[in-house]
Amino acid sequence: MKTRREFLAATGGLALIPLISRPVIAAEKLPLDDPAAKALKYVEDASQASGRIDKMGVAGADQLCSNCRFYTAPNDEWGPCILFQNRLVAGKGWCTGWVPSA
């Protein structure tokens, strides 16, 4: 008969199986006709955005997805955005949800 300690040691690795078997899902690019993108007036090129105003001490011209708090990519070309369920947005893009990164 095994002790409780031996049982836990033997079965402890089973808890990791769901994490190991999860498929890797590639992030998809945010379509411009997506309802969330339309609601937040997302554009892939910030220079095409209408109505950018100075916000939180940052000039409208300096507001880009790549310097937004919700942009979570290490590079500036494309990266996931929390506002759009981690779908990929252009680093040079802009939306009305822009907040300066900390």
Secondary structure, DSSP 8 states (H G I E B T S, - for coil): ---HHHHHHHHGGGGGHHHHS-------B--TTSHHHHHTT-BSSGGG-SS---BTTB-GGG--GGGBTTB--SSSSEEEEGGGTTEEEETT-B-TT--B--
